[in-house]
Amino acid sequence: MDDILIAIAFFATAFGIIYVIFTARNRERMAMIEKSINPAEFKPQNNTGALLKWALLIVGLGLGFFVGSLLETYTGIRQEPAYFGSVLFFGGTGLLVAYLIHHKKKED
């Protein structure tokens, strides 16, 4: 019985969040139209920098899990510090590399 209630609550919450997002977006667009502003001008532009940042972050996290596994297996480091330290280090390194690439591309 509890499983059914949890599932219903989960789907009701998901539906509620989606409903609020769409109604808020509709209200915002209607307010823009009332003020004679074209909503099409505010569409998000193609942002390749964000894609690069997320890609390198995910690669860094994967590499961090791999190195954490190696540290746990072949050294005397416990599981938690090996994984957390490696994931945070390589995830941060991935973000740093993405920043440096984006900064270098912006200069050119």
Secondary structure, DSSP 8 states (H G I E B T S, - for coil): -HHHHHHHHHHHHHHHHHHHHHHHHHHHHHHHHHTT--GGGGS----HHHHHHHHHHHHHHHHHHHHHHHHHHHSS--HHHHHHHHHHHHHHHHHHHHHHHHHHHHH-
